[in-house]
Amino acid sequence: MTKRAQRQFVGDLLRNIRADIMRAIHTGLIPKEWDGIELREFIADKAQRSRAAHALVGRRAKDYRNHMIITAGL
């Protein structure tokens, strides 16, 4: 995947997650009592639900985990 395609993918995914969360706030699905604690958890849950289930397996998963371990700043 080119760097441009990576940036486009990340931008699209994050825009969609943001739009979903903003819509939930606007429509009153998010309680007014929620502050940064609950909202951070909700954001993490939305990101978790957007994962590609069972796609990162085998050698690809091993390479990913290795890269995350050895690359400072990620």
PQR file of N, CA, C, O and H, with PARSE charges and radii, in Angstrom:
ATOM      1  N   MET A   1       0.857  -1.175   0.000 -0.4000 1.5000
ATOM      2  CA  MET A   1       0.000   0.000   0.000 -0.0000 2.0000
ATOM      3  C   MET A   1       0.898   1.232   0.000  0.5500 1.7000
ATOM      4  O   MET A   1       1.846   1.310   0.782 -0.5500 1.4000
ATOM      5  N   THR A   2       0.612   2.171  -0.851 -0.4000 1.5000
ATOM      6  CA  THR A   2       1.436   3.378  -0.899 -0.0000 2.0000
ATOM      7  C   THR A   2       1.186   4.236   0.340  0.5500 1.7000
ATOM      8  O   THR A   2       0.178   4.070   1.027 -0.5500 1.4000
ATOM      9  H   THR A   2      -0.158   2.108  -1.486  0.4000 1.0000
ATOM     10  N   LYS A   3       2.105   5.146   0.616 -0.4000 1.5000
ATOM     11  CA  LYS A   3       1.929   6.050   1.754 -0.0000 2.0000
ATOM     12  C   LYS A   3       0.664   6.888   1.581  0.5500 1.7000
ATOM     13  O   LYS A   3      -0.055   7.154   2.544 -0.5500 1.4000
ATOM     14  H   LYS A   3       2.924   5.280   0.058  0.4000 1.0000
ATOM     15  N   ARG A   4       0.406   7.295   0.353 -0.4000 1.5000
ATOM     16  CA  ARG A   4      -0.809   8.068   0.088 -0.0000 2.0000
ATOM     17  C   ARG A   4      -2.069   7.246   0.388  0.5500 1.7000
ATOM     18  O   ARG A   4      -3.009   7.745   1.006 -0.5500 1.4000
ATOM     19  H   ARG A   4       0.991   7.079  -0.429  0.4000 1.0000
ATOM     20  N   ALA A   5      -2.079   5.999  -0.050 -0.4000 1.5000
ATOM     21  CA  ALA A   5      -3.218   5.110   0.208 -0.0000 2.0000
ATOM     22  C   ALA A   5      -3.361   4.852   1.705  0.5500 1.7000
ATOM     23  O   ALA A   5      -4.480   4.782   2.215 -0.5500 1.4000
ATOM     24  H   ALA A   5      -1.315   5.594  -0.552  0.4000 1.0000
ATOM     25  N   GLN A   6      -2.238   4.708   2.417 -0.4000 1.5000
ATOM     26  CA  GLN A   6      -2.281   4.531   3.872 -0.0000 2.0000
ATOM     27  C   GLN A   6      -2.917   5.747   4.539  0.5500 1.7000
ATOM     28  O   GLN A   6      -3.792   5.613   5.394 -0.5500 1.4000
ATOM     29  H   GLN A   6      -1.330   4.765   2.003  0.4000 1.0000
ATOM     30  N   ARG A   7      -2.461   6.950   4.132 -0.4000 1.5000
ATOM     31  CA  ARG A   7      -3.023   8.175   4.718 -0.0000 2.0000
ATOM     32  C   ARG A   7      -4.513   8.284   4.414  0.5500 1.7000
ATOM     33  O   ARG A   7      -5.297   8.678   5.278 -0.5500 1.4000
ATOM     34  H   ARG A   7      -1.751   7.059   3.437  0.4000 1.0000
ATOM     35  N   GLN A   8      -4.902   7.940   3.203 -0.4000 1.5000
ATOM     36  CA  GLN A   8      -6.315   8.000   2.821 -0.0000 2.0000
ATOM     37  C   GLN A   8      -7.143   7.023   3.647  0.5500 1.7000
ATOM     38  O   GLN A   8      -8.220   7.372   4.130 -0.5500 1.4000
ATOM     39  H   GLN A   8      -4.265   7.621   2.502  0.4000 1.0000
ATOM     40  N   PHE A   9      -6.642   5.800   3.811 -0.4000 1.5000
ATOM     41  CA  PHE A   9      -7.355   4.787   4.592 -0.0000 2.0000
ATOM     42  C   PHE A   9      -7.538   5.241   6.038  0.5500 1.7000
ATOM     43  O   PHE A   9      -8.638   5.172   6.586 -0.5500 1.4000
ATOM     44  H   PHE A   9      -5.767   5.516   3.419  0.4000 1.0000
ATOM     45  N   VAL A  10      -6.448   5.705   6.649 -0.4000 1.5000
ATOM     46  CA  VAL A  10      -6.505   6.146   8.048 -0.0000 2.0000
ATOM     47  C   VAL A  10      -7.455   7.335   8.184  0.5500 1.7000
ATOM     48  O   VAL A  10      -8.276   7.372   9.100 -0.5500 1.4000
ATOM     49  H   VAL A  10      -5.554   5.761   6.204  0.4000 1.0000
ATOM     50  N   GLY A  11      -7.346   8.296   7.285 -0.4000 1.5000
ATOM     51  CA  GLY A  11      -8.232   9.458   7.333 -0.0000 2.0000
ATOM     52  C   GLY A  11      -9.689   9.070   7.215  0.5500 1.7000
ATOM     53  O   GLY A  11     -10.525   9.558   7.975 -0.5500 1.4000
ATOM     54  H   GLY A  11      -6.678   8.266   6.541  0.4000 1.0000
ATOM     55  N   ASP A  12     -10.007   8.191   6.266 -0.4000 1.5000
ATOM     56  CA  ASP A  12     -11.392   7.743   6.078 -0.0000 2.0000
ATOM     57  C   ASP A  12     -11.911   7.003   7.306  0.5500 1.7000
ATOM     58  O   ASP A  12     -13.023   7.258   7.770 -0.5500 1.4000
ATOM     59  H   ASP A  12      -9.328   7.794   5.649  0.4000 1.0000
ATOM     60  N   LEU A  13     -11.105   6.093   7.826 -0.4000 1.5000
ATOM     61  CA  LEU A  13     -11.536   5.310   8.988 -0.0000 2.0000
ATOM     62  C   LEU A  13     -11.785   6.212  10.195  0.5500 1.7000
ATOM     63  O   LEU A  13     -12.813   6.093  10.861 -0.5500 1.4000
ATOM     64  H   LEU A  13     -10.202   5.886   7.450  0.4000 1.0000
ATOM     65  N   LEU A  14     -10.851   7.108  10.473 -0.4000 1.5000
ATOM     66  CA  LEU A  14     -11.012   7.993  11.625 -0.0000 2.0000
ATOM     67  C   LEU A  14     -12.163   8.981  11.434  0.5500 1.7000
ATOM     68  O   LEU A  14     -12.860   9.304  12.396 -0.5500 1.4000
ATOM     69  H   LEU A  14     -10.016   7.205   9.932  0.4000 1.0000
ATOM     70  N   ARG A  15     -12.371   9.462  10.210 -0.4000 1.5000
ATOM     71  CA  ARG A  15     -13.514  10.340   9.938 -0.0000 2.0000
ATOM     72  C   ARG A  15     -14.829   9.616  10.196  0.5500 1.7000
ATOM     73  O   ARG A  15     -15.760  10.191  10.761 -0.5500 1.4000
ATOM     74  H   ARG A  15     -11.804   9.199   9.429  0.4000 1.0000
ATOM     75  N   ASN A  16     -14.905   8.354   9.781 -0.4000 1.5000
ATOM     76  CA  ASN A  16     -16.130   7.571  10.000 -0.0000 2.0000
ATOM     77  C   ASN A  16     -16.378   7.329  11.481  0.5500 1.7000
ATOM     78  O   ASN A  16     -17.508   7.452  11.953 -0.5500 1.4000
ATOM     79  H   ASN A  16     -14.150   7.887   9.322  0.4000 1.0000
ATOM     80  N   ILE A  17     -15.327   6.986  12.213 -0.4000 1.5000
ATOM     81  CA  ILE A  17     -15.476   6.784  13.657 -0.0000 2.0000
ATOM     82  C   ILE A  17     -15.914   8.090  14.315  0.5500 1.7000
ATOM     83  O   ILE A  17     -16.824   8.103  15.144 -0.5500 1.4000
ATOM     84  H   ILE A  17     -14.409   6.886  11.830  0.4000 1.0000
ATOM     85  N   ARG A  18     -15.256   9.193  13.936 -0.4000 1.5000
ATOM     86  CA  ARG A  18     -15.612  10.503  14.501 -0.0000 2.0000
ATOM     87  C   ARG A  18     -17.068  10.853  14.195  0.5500 1.7000
ATOM     88  O   ARG A  18     -17.797  11.304  15.078 -0.5500 1.4000
ATOM     89  H   ARG A  18     -14.517   9.183  13.262  0.4000 1.0000
ATOM     90  N   ALA A  19     -17.489  10.650  12.956 -0.4000 1.5000
ATOM     91  CA  ALA A  19     -18.869  10.966  12.565 -0.0000 2.0000
ATOM     92  C   ALA A  19     -19.870  10.140  13.371  0.5500 1.7000
ATOM     93  O   ALA A  19     -20.896  10.662  13.807 -0.5500 1.4000
ATOM     94  H   ALA A  19     -16.897  10.284  12.238  0.4000 1.0000
ATOM     95  N   ASP A  20     -19.579   8.861  13.570 -0.4000 1.5000
ATOM     96  CA  ASP A  20     -20.467   8.000  14.367 -0.0000 2.0000
ATOM     97  C   ASP A  20     -20.582   8.509  15.796  0.5500 1.7000
ATOM     98  O   ASP A  20     -21.677   8.555  16.357 -0.5500 1.4000
ATOM     99  H   ASP A  20     -18.745   8.437  13.216  0.4000 1.0000
ATOM    100  N   ILE A  21     -19.457   8.891  16.383 -0.4000 1.5000
ATOM    101  CA  ILE A  21     -19.457   9.366  17.772 -0.0000 2.0000
ATOM    102  C   ILE A  21     -20.187  10.706  17.873  0.5500 1.7000
ATOM    103  O   ILE A  21     -20.995  10.903  18.781 -0.5500 1.4000
ATOM    104  H   ILE A  21     -18.567   8.853  15.928  0.4000 1.0000
ATOM    105  N   MET A  22     -19.913  11.616  16.959 -0.4000 1.5000
ATOM    106  CA  MET A  22     -20.583  12.917  16.982 -0.0000 2.0000
ATOM    107  C   MET A  22     -22.095  12.757  16.804  0.5500 1.7000
ATOM    108  O   MET A  22     -22.880  13.451  17.450 -0.5500 1.4000
ATOM    109  H   MET A  22     -19.258  11.456  16.221  0.4000 1.0000
ATOM    110  N   ARG A  23     -22.493  11.840  15.927 -0.4000 1.5000
ATOM    111  CA  ARG A  23     -23.916  11.578  15.716 -0.0000 2.0000
ATOM    112  C   ARG A  23     -24.556  11.039  16.997  0.5500 1.7000
ATOM    113  O   ARG A  23     -25.675  11.416  17.345 -0.5500 1.4000
ATOM    114  H   ARG A  23     -21.855  11.276  15.402  0.4000 1.0000
ATOM    115  N   ALA A  24     -23.839  10.154  17.696 -0.4000 1.5000
ATOM    116  CA  ALA A  24     -24.357   9.603  18.954 -0.0000 2.0000
ATOM    117  C   ALA A  24     -24.509  10.701  20.000  0.5500 1.7000
ATOM    118  O   ALA A  24     -25.472  10.690  20.767 -0.5500 1.4000
ATOM    119  H   ALA A  24     -22.930   9.847  17.414  0.4000 1.0000
ATOM    120  N   ILE A  25     -23.581  11.639  20.044 -0.4000 1.5000
ATOM    121  CA  ILE A  25     -23.689  12.766  20.981 -0.0000 2.0000
ATOM    122  C   ILE A  25     -24.863  13.654  20.580  0.5500 1.7000
ATOM    123  O   ILE A  25     -25.685  14.016  21.421 -0.5500 1.4000
ATOM    124  H   ILE A  25     -22.799  11.648  19.421  0.4000 1.0000
ATOM    125  N   HIS A  26     -24.942  13.999  19.315 -0.4000 1.5000
ATOM    126  CA  HIS A  26     -25.987  14.896  18.815 -0.0000 2.0000
ATOM    127  C   HIS A  26     -27.387  14.342  19.051  0.5500 1.7000
ATOM    128  O   HIS A  26     -28.302  15.088  19.402 -0.5500 1.4000
ATOM    129  H   HIS A  26     -24.275  13.705  18.632  0.4000 1.0000
ATOM    130  N   THR A  27     -27.555  13.044  18.862 -0.4000 1.5000
ATOM    131  CA  THR A  27     -28.889  12.440  18.998 -0.0000 2.0000
ATOM    132  C   THR A  27     -29.230  12.077  20.435  0.5500 1.7000
ATOM    133  O   THR A  27     -30.324  11.583  20.708 -0.5500 1.4000
ATOM    134  H   THR A  27     -26.812  12.438  18.578  0.4000 1.0000
ATOM    135  N   GLY A  28     -28.303  12.318  21.354 -0.4000 1.5000
ATOM    136  CA  GLY A  28     -28.589  12.056  22.763 -0.0000 2.0000
ATOM    137  C   GLY A  28     -28.334  10.630  23.212  0.5500 1.7000
ATOM    138  O   GLY A  28     -28.728  10.253  24.316 -0.5500 1.4000
ATOM    139  H   GLY A  28     -27.415  12.719  21.132  0.4000 1.0000
ATOM    140  N   LEU A  29     -27.681   9.828  22.377 -0.4000 1.5000
ATOM    141  CA  LEU A  29     -27.371   8.455  22.780 -0.0000 2.0000
ATOM    142  C   LEU A  29     -26.255   8.411  23.827  0.5500 1.7000
ATOM    143  O   LEU A  29     -26.135   7.444  24.580 -0.5500 1.4000
ATOM    144  H   LEU A  29     -27.361  10.134  21.480  0.4000 1.0000
ATOM    145  N   ILE A  30     -25.450   9.457  23.863 -0.4000 1.5000
ATOM    146  CA  ILE A  30     -24.371   9.559  24.850 -0.0000 2.0000
ATOM    147  C   ILE A  30     -24.897  10.361  26.035  0.5500 1.7000
ATOM    148  O   ILE A  30     -25.351  11.491  25.855 -0.5500 1.4000
ATOM    149  H   ILE A  30     -25.547  10.242  23.251  0.4000 1.0000
ATOM    150  N   PRO A  31     -24.847   9.803  27.234 -0.5600 1.5000
ATOM    151  CA  PRO A  31     -25.331  10.546  28.409  0.2800 2.0000
ATOM    152  C   PRO A  31     -24.535  11.830  28.638  0.5500 1.7000
ATOM    153  O   PRO A  31     -23.318  11.851  28.453 -0.5500 1.4000
ATOM    154  N   LYS A  32     -25.218  12.888  29.037 -0.4000 1.5000
ATOM    155  CA  LYS A  32     -24.562  14.166  29.317 -0.0000 2.0000
ATOM    156  C   LYS A  32     -23.562  14.042  30.461  0.5500 1.7000
ATOM    157  O   LYS A  32     -22.631  14.842  30.564 -0.5500 1.4000
ATOM    158  H   LYS A  32     -26.206  12.870  29.187  0.4000 1.0000
ATOM    159  N   GLU A  33     -23.746  13.066  31.301 -0.4000 1.5000
ATOM    160  CA  GLU A  33     -22.867  12.877  32.458 -0.0000 2.0000
ATOM    161  C   GLU A  33     -21.485  12.350  32.060  0.5500 1.7000
ATOM    162  O   GLU A  33     -20.530  12.476  32.826 -0.5500 1.4000
ATOM    163  H   GLU A  33     -24.502  12.416  31.218  0.4000 1.0000
ATOM    164  N   TRP A  34     -21.378  11.768  30.878 -0.4000 1.5000
ATOM    165  CA  TRP A  34     -20.090  11.214  30.456 -0.0000 2.0000
ATOM    166  C   TRP A  34     -19.078  12.334  30.277  0.5500 1.7000
ATOM    167  O   TRP A  34     -19.360  13.351  29.644 -0.5500 1.4000
ATOM    168  H   TRP A  34     -22.154  11.666  30.256  0.4000 1.0000
ATOM    169  N   ASP A  35     -17.900  12.129  30.843 -0.4000 1.5000
ATOM    170  CA  ASP A  35     -16.810  13.080  30.620 -0.0000 2.0000
ATOM    171  C   ASP A  35     -15.691  12.360  29.877  0.5500 1.7000
ATOM    172  O   ASP A  35     -15.935  11.366  29.194 -0.5500 1.4000
ATOM    173  H   ASP A  35     -17.671  11.302  31.357  0.4000 1.0000
ATOM    174  N   GLY A  36     -14.475  12.855  30.008 -0.4000 1.5000
ATOM    175  CA  GLY A  36     -13.351  12.284  29.270 -0.0000 2.0000
ATOM    176  C   GLY A  36     -13.091  10.818  29.566  0.5500 1.7000
ATOM    177  O   GLY A  36     -12.568  10.101  28.713 -0.5500 1.4000
ATOM    178  H   GLY A  36     -14.277  13.662  30.563  0.4000 1.0000
ATOM    179  N   ILE A  37     -13.440  10.369  30.741 -0.4000 1.5000
ATOM    180  CA  ILE A  37     -13.202   8.959  31.105 -0.0000 2.0000
ATOM    181  C   ILE A  37     -14.063   8.045  30.237  0.5500 1.7000
ATOM    182  O   ILE A  37     -13.547   7.169  29.543 -0.5500 1.4000
ATOM    183  H   ILE A  37     -13.865  10.952  31.434  0.4000 1.0000
ATOM    184  N   GLU A  38     -15.373   8.256  30.282 -0.4000 1.5000
ATOM    185  CA  GLU A  38     -16.281   7.411  29.501 -0.0000 2.0000
ATOM    186  C   GLU A  38     -16.089   7.626  27.993  0.5500 1.7000
ATOM    187  O   GLU A  38     -16.145   6.674  27.214 -0.5500 1.4000
ATOM    188  H   GLU A  38     -15.792   8.968  30.846  0.4000 1.0000
ATOM    189  N   LEU A  39     -15.864   8.877  27.593 -0.4000 1.5000
ATOM    190  CA  LEU A  39     -15.703   9.144  26.169 -0.0000 2.0000
ATOM    191  C   LEU A  39     -14.448   8.478  25.609  0.5500 1.7000
ATOM    192  O   LEU A  39     -14.465   7.978  24.484 -0.5500 1.4000
ATOM    193  H   LEU A  39     -15.818   9.649  28.226  0.4000 1.0000
ATOM    194  N   ARG A  40     -13.365   8.466  26.379 -0.4000 1.5000
ATOM    195  CA  ARG A  40     -12.157   7.754  25.930 -0.0000 2.0000
ATOM    196  C   ARG A  40     -12.445   6.265  25.756  0.5500 1.7000
ATOM    197  O   ARG A  40     -12.019   5.647  24.780 -0.5500 1.4000
ATOM    198  H   ARG A  40     -13.352   8.873  27.292  0.4000 1.0000
ATOM    199  N   GLU A  41     -13.166   5.706  26.709 -0.4000 1.5000
ATOM    200  CA  GLU A  41     -13.514   4.278  26.632 -0.0000 2.0000
ATOM    201  C   GLU A  41     -14.400   4.013  25.414  0.5500 1.7000
ATOM    202  O   GLU A  41     -14.225   3.012  24.719 -0.5500 1.4000
ATOM    203  H   GLU A  41     -13.512   6.208  27.501  0.4000 1.0000
ATOM    204  N   PHE A  42     -15.347   4.912  25.163 -0.4000 1.5000
ATOM    205  CA  PHE A  42     -16.241   4.764  24.019 -0.0000 2.0000
ATOM    206  C   PHE A  42     -15.457   4.842  22.707  0.5500 1.7000
ATOM    207  O   PHE A  42     -15.699   4.059  21.789 -0.5500 1.4000
ATOM    208  H   PHE A  42     -15.488   5.725  25.728  0.4000 1.0000
ATOM    209  N   ILE A  43     -14.525   5.782  22.623 -0.4000 1.5000
ATOM    210  CA  ILE A  43     -13.687   5.903  21.435 -0.0000 2.0000
ATOM    211  C   ILE A  43     -12.885   4.620  21.221  0.5500 1.7000
ATOM    212  O   ILE A  43     -12.798   4.118  20.101 -0.5500 1.4000
ATOM    213  H   ILE A  43     -14.329   6.418  23.369  0.4000 1.0000
ATOM    214  N   ALA A  44     -12.300   4.092  22.298 -0.4000 1.5000
ATOM    215  CA  ALA A  44     -11.536   2.847  22.200 -0.0000 2.0000
ATOM    216  C   ALA A  44     -12.440   1.693  21.755  0.5500 1.7000
ATOM    217  O   ALA A  44     -12.032   0.863  20.943 -0.5500 1.4000
ATOM    218  H   ALA A  44     -12.371   4.500  23.209  0.4000 1.0000
ATOM    219  N   ASP A  45     -13.667   1.639  22.286 -0.4000 1.5000
ATOM    220  CA  ASP A  45     -14.611   0.590  21.885 -0.0000 2.0000
ATOM    221  C   ASP A  45     -14.973   0.707  20.408  0.5500 1.7000
ATOM    222  O   ASP A  45     -15.041  -0.300  19.703 -0.5500 1.4000
ATOM    223  H   ASP A  45     -13.998   2.313  22.947  0.4000 1.0000
ATOM    224  N   LYS A  46     -15.205   1.931  19.936 -0.4000 1.5000
ATOM    225  CA  LYS A  46     -15.529   2.125  18.520 -0.0000 2.0000
ATOM    226  C   LYS A  46     -14.361   1.676  17.639  0.5500 1.7000
ATOM    227  O   LYS A  46     -14.565   1.028  16.612 -0.5500 1.4000
ATOM    228  H   LYS A  46     -15.150   2.750  20.508  0.4000 1.0000
ATOM    229  N   ALA A  47     -13.148   2.019  18.042 -0.4000 1.5000
ATOM    230  CA  ALA A  47     -11.967   1.603  17.277 -0.0000 2.0000
ATOM    231  C   ALA A  47     -11.838   0.080  17.290  0.5500 1.7000
ATOM    232  O   ALA A  47     -11.535  -0.529  16.264 -0.5500 1.4000
ATOM    233  H   ALA A  47     -12.982   2.545  18.876  0.4000 1.0000
ATOM    234  N   GLN A  48     -12.066  -0.527  18.442 -0.4000 1.5000
ATOM    235  CA  GLN A  48     -11.992  -1.985  18.561 -0.0000 2.0000
ATOM    236  C   GLN A  48     -13.002  -2.657  17.639  0.5500 1.7000
ATOM    237  O   GLN A  48     -12.691  -3.661  16.996 -0.5500 1.4000
ATOM    238  H   GLN A  48     -12.312  -0.032  19.276  0.4000 1.0000
ATOM    239  N   ARG A  49     -14.214  -2.101  17.574 -0.4000 1.5000
ATOM    240  CA  ARG A  49     -15.261  -2.685  16.728 -0.0000 2.0000
ATOM    241  C   ARG A  49     -14.986  -2.502  15.248  0.5500 1.7000
ATOM    242  O   ARG A  49     -15.586  -3.185  14.418 -0.5500 1.4000
ATOM    243  H   ARG A  49     -14.467  -1.286  18.096  0.4000 1.0000
ATOM    244  N   SER A  50     -14.080  -1.581  14.901 -0.4000 1.5000
ATOM    245  CA  SER A  50     -13.781  -1.359  13.486 -0.0000 2.0000
ATOM    246  C   SER A  50     -12.643  -2.249  12.987  0.5500 1.7000
ATOM    247  O   SER A  50     -12.256  -2.170  11.821 -0.5500 1.4000
ATOM    248  H   SER A  50     -13.592  -1.026  15.574  0.4000 1.0000
ATOM    249  N   ARG A  51     -12.110  -3.096  13.869 -0.4000 1.5000
ATOM    250  CA  ARG A  51     -11.021  -3.996  13.475 -0.0000 2.0000
ATOM    251  C   ARG A  51     -11.487  -4.995  12.424  0.5500 1.7000
ATOM    252  O   ARG A  51     -12.664  -5.347  12.350 -0.5500 1.4000
ATOM    253  H   ARG A  51     -12.424  -3.160  14.816  0.4000 1.0000
ATOM    254  N   ALA A  52     -10.541  -5.435  11.623 -0.4000 1.5000
ATOM    255  CA  ALA A  52     -10.809  -6.494  10.650 -0.0000 2.0000
ATOM    256  C   ALA A  52     -10.663  -7.823  11.389  0.5500 1.7000
ATOM    257  O   ALA A  52      -9.552  -8.312  11.592 -0.5500 1.4000
ATOM    258  H   ALA A  52      -9.585  -5.149  11.683  0.4000 1.0000
ATOM    259  N   ALA A  53     -11.769  -8.385  11.778 -0.4000 1.5000
ATOM    260  CA  ALA A  53     -11.761  -9.603  12.593 -0.0000 2.0000
ATOM    261  C   ALA A  53     -11.061 -10.754  11.876  0.5500 1.7000
ATOM    262  O   ALA A  53     -11.341 -11.036  10.711 -0.5500 1.4000
ATOM    263  H   ALA A  53     -12.671  -7.987  11.613  0.4000 1.0000
ATOM    264  N   HIS A  54     -10.171 -11.396  12.570 -0.4000 1.5000
ATOM    265  CA  HIS A  54      -9.474 -12.598  12.109 -0.0000 2.0000
ATOM    266  C   HIS A  54      -8.625 -12.384  10.851  0.5500 1.7000
ATOM    267  O   HIS A  54      -8.280 -13.349  10.169 -0.5500 1.4000
ATOM    268  H   HIS A  54      -9.944 -11.166  13.517  0.4000 1.0000
ATOM    269  N   ALA A  55      -8.288 -11.137  10.541 -0.4000 1.5000
ATOM    270  CA  ALA A  55      -7.488 -10.875   9.348 -0.0000 2.0000
ATOM    271  C   ALA A  55      -5.990 -10.937   9.637  0.5500 1.7000
ATOM    272  O   ALA A  55      -5.195 -11.264   8.756 -0.5500 1.4000
ATOM    273  H   ALA A  55      -8.569 -10.353  11.095  0.4000 1.0000
ATOM    274  N   LEU A  56      -5.616 -10.626  10.857 -0.4000 1.5000
ATOM    275  CA  LEU A  56      -4.201 -10.565  11.203 -0.0000 2.0000
ATOM    276  C   LEU A  56      -3.819 -11.878  11.888  0.5500 1.7000
ATOM    277  O   LEU A  56      -3.889 -12.008  13.111 -0.5500 1.4000
ATOM    278  H   LEU A  56      -6.262 -10.360  11.573  0.4000 1.0000
ATOM    279  N   VAL A  57      -3.415 -12.846  11.065 -0.4000 1.5000
ATOM    280  CA  VAL A  57      -3.083 -14.180  11.574 -0.0000 2.0000
ATOM    281  C   VAL A  57      -1.776 -14.665  10.948  0.5500 1.7000
ATOM    282  O   VAL A  57      -1.271 -14.080   9.991 -0.5500 1.4000
ATOM    283  H   VAL A  57      -3.359 -12.741  10.072  0.4000 1.0000
ATOM    284  N   GLY A  58      -1.260 -15.717  11.496 -0.4000 1.5000
ATOM    285  CA  GLY A  58      -0.082 -16.374  10.933 -0.0000 2.0000
ATOM    286  C   GLY A  58       1.139 -15.476  10.877  0.5500 1.7000
ATOM    287  O   GLY A  58       1.409 -14.703  11.796 -0.5500 1.4000
ATOM    288  H   GLY A  58      -1.671 -16.192  12.274  0.4000 1.0000
ATOM    289  N   ARG A  59       1.865 -15.596   9.786 -0.4000 1.5000
ATOM    290  CA  ARG A  59       3.106 -14.840   9.591 -0.0000 2.0000
ATOM    291  C   ARG A  59       2.862 -13.335   9.643  0.5500 1.7000
ATOM    292  O   ARG A  59       3.668 -12.582  10.191 -0.5500 1.4000
ATOM    293  H   ARG A  59       1.645 -16.224   9.040  0.4000 1.0000
ATOM    294  N   ARG A  60       1.757 -12.915   9.073 -0.4000 1.5000
ATOM    295  CA  ARG A  60       1.416 -11.494   9.058 -0.0000 2.0000
ATOM    296  C   ARG A  60       1.268 -10.969  10.490  0.5500 1.7000
ATOM    297  O   ARG A  60       1.757  -9.883  10.801 -0.5500 1.4000
ATOM    298  H   ARG A  60       1.103 -13.526   8.628  0.4000 1.0000
ATOM    299  N   ALA A  61       0.610 -11.718  11.348 -0.4000 1.5000
ATOM    300  CA  ALA A  61       0.435 -11.325  12.751 -0.0000 2.0000
ATOM    301  C   ALA A  61       1.782 -11.298  13.469  0.5500 1.7000
ATOM    302  O   ALA A  61       2.065 -10.382  14.241 -0.5500 1.4000
ATOM    303  H   ALA A  61       0.213 -12.600  11.095  0.4000 1.0000
ATOM    304  N   LYS A  62       2.604 -12.303  13.211 -0.4000 1.5000
ATOM    305  CA  LYS A  62       3.923 -12.364  13.840 -0.0000 2.0000
ATOM    306  C   LYS A  62       4.775 -11.167  13.424  0.5500 1.7000
ATOM    307  O   LYS A  62       5.415 -10.533  14.264 -0.5500 1.4000
ATOM    308  H   LYS A  62       2.374 -13.048  12.584  0.4000 1.0000
ATOM    309  N   ASP A  63       4.782 -10.861  12.134 -0.4000 1.5000
ATOM    310  CA  ASP A  63       5.543  -9.712  11.635 -0.0000 2.0000
ATOM    311  C   ASP A  63       5.035  -8.401  12.238  0.5500 1.7000
ATOM    312  O   ASP A  63       5.826  -7.523  12.586 -0.5500 1.4000
ATOM    313  H   ASP A  63       4.262 -11.375  11.452  0.4000 1.0000
ATOM    314  N   TYR A  64       3.730  -8.277  12.357 -0.4000 1.5000
ATOM    315  CA  TYR A  64       3.138  -7.077  12.949 -0.0000 2.0000
ATOM    316  C   TYR A  64       3.581  -6.917  14.402  0.5500 1.7000
ATOM    317  O   TYR A  64       4.058  -5.853  14.796 -0.5500 1.4000
ATOM    318  H   TYR A  64       3.088  -8.990  12.074  0.4000 1.0000
ATOM    319  N   ARG A  65       3.422  -7.979  15.196 -0.4000 1.5000
ATOM    320  CA  ARG A  65       3.808  -7.912  16.614 -0.0000 2.0000
ATOM    321  C   ARG A  65       5.285  -7.593  16.768  0.5500 1.7000
ATOM    322  O   ARG A  65       5.661  -6.797  17.628 -0.5500 1.4000
ATOM    323  H   ARG A  65       3.034  -8.843  14.875  0.4000 1.0000
ATOM    324  N   ASN A  66       6.120  -8.200  15.951 -0.4000 1.5000
ATOM    325  CA  ASN A  66       7.555  -7.945  16.000 -0.0000 2.0000
ATOM    326  C   ASN A  66       7.855  -6.471  15.695  0.5500 1.7000
ATOM    327  O   ASN A  66       8.662  -5.843  16.381 -0.5500 1.4000
ATOM    328  H   ASN A  66       5.815  -8.847  15.252  0.4000 1.0000
ATOM    329  N   HIS A  67       7.211  -5.934  14.678 -0.4000 1.5000
ATOM    330  CA  HIS A  67       7.426  -4.531  14.323 -0.0000 2.0000
ATOM    331  C   HIS A  67       7.011  -3.605  15.465  0.5500 1.7000
ATOM    332  O   HIS A  67       7.698  -2.626  15.755 -0.5500 1.4000
ATOM    333  H   HIS A  67       6.555  -6.444  14.121  0.4000 1.0000
ATOM    334  N   MET A  68       5.903  -3.910  16.103 -0.4000 1.5000
ATOM    335  CA  MET A  68       5.422  -3.087  17.216 -0.0000 2.0000
ATOM    336  C   MET A  68       6.393  -3.135  18.392  0.5500 1.7000
ATOM    337  O   MET A  68       6.563  -2.137  19.094 -0.5500 1.4000
ATOM    338  H   MET A  68       5.345  -4.706  15.868  0.4000 1.0000
ATOM    339  N   ILE A  69       7.023  -4.270  18.612 -0.4000 1.5000
ATOM    340  CA  ILE A  69       7.964  -4.418  19.715 -0.0000 2.0000
ATOM    341  C   ILE A  69       9.271  -3.660  19.444  0.5500 1.7000
ATOM    342  O   ILE A  69       9.815  -3.013  20.339 -0.5500 1.4000
ATOM    343  H   ILE A  69       6.884  -5.081  18.043  0.4000 1.0000
ATOM    344  N   ILE A  70       9.762  -3.742  18.223 -0.4000 1.5000
ATOM    345  CA  ILE A  70      11.092  -3.186  17.957 -0.0000 2.0000
ATOM    346  C   ILE A  70      11.072  -1.731  17.487  0.5500 1.7000
ATOM    347  O   ILE A  70      12.129  -1.105  17.409 -0.5500 1.4000
ATOM    348  H   ILE A  70       9.320  -4.267  17.495  0.4000 1.0000
ATOM    349  N   THR A  71       9.918  -1.188  17.179 -0.4000 1.5000
ATOM    350  CA  THR A  71       9.859   0.188  16.656 -0.0000 2.0000
ATOM    351  C   THR A  71       9.450   1.142  17.751  0.5500 1.7000
ATOM    352  O   THR A  71       8.303   1.150  18.198 -0.5500 1.4000
ATOM    353  H   THR A  71       9.060  -1.697  17.243  0.4000 1.0000
ATOM    354  N   ALA A  72      10.409   1.950  18.179 -0.4000 1.5000
ATOM    355  CA  ALA A  72      10.144   2.946  19.224 -0.0000 2.0000
ATOM    356  C   ALA A  72       9.195   4.010  18.680  0.5500 1.7000
ATOM    357  O   ALA A  72       9.271   4.386  17.510 -0.5500 1.4000
ATOM    358  H   ALA A  72      11.341   1.943  17.817  0.4000 1.0000
ATOM    359  N   GLY A  73       8.313   4.484  19.533 -0.4000 1.5000
ATOM    360  CA  GLY A  73       7.422   5.580  19.156 -0.0000 2.0000
ATOM    361  C   GLY A  73       6.087   5.154  18.581  0.5500 1.7000
ATOM    362  O   GLY A  73       5.252   6.007  18.282 -0.5500 1.4000
ATOM    363  H   GLY A  73       8.252   4.179  20.484  0.4000 1.0000
ATOM    364  N   LEU A  74       5.863   3.864  18.418 -0.4000 1.5000
ATOM    365  CA  LEU A  74       4.561   3.419  17.914 -0.0000 2.0000
ATOM    366  C   LEU A  74       3.648   3.047  19.036  0.5500 1.7000
ATOM    367  O   LEU A  74       2.508   2.648  18.798 -0.5500 1.4000
ATOM    368  H   LEU A  74       6.542   3.171  18.661  0.4000 1.0000
TER
END
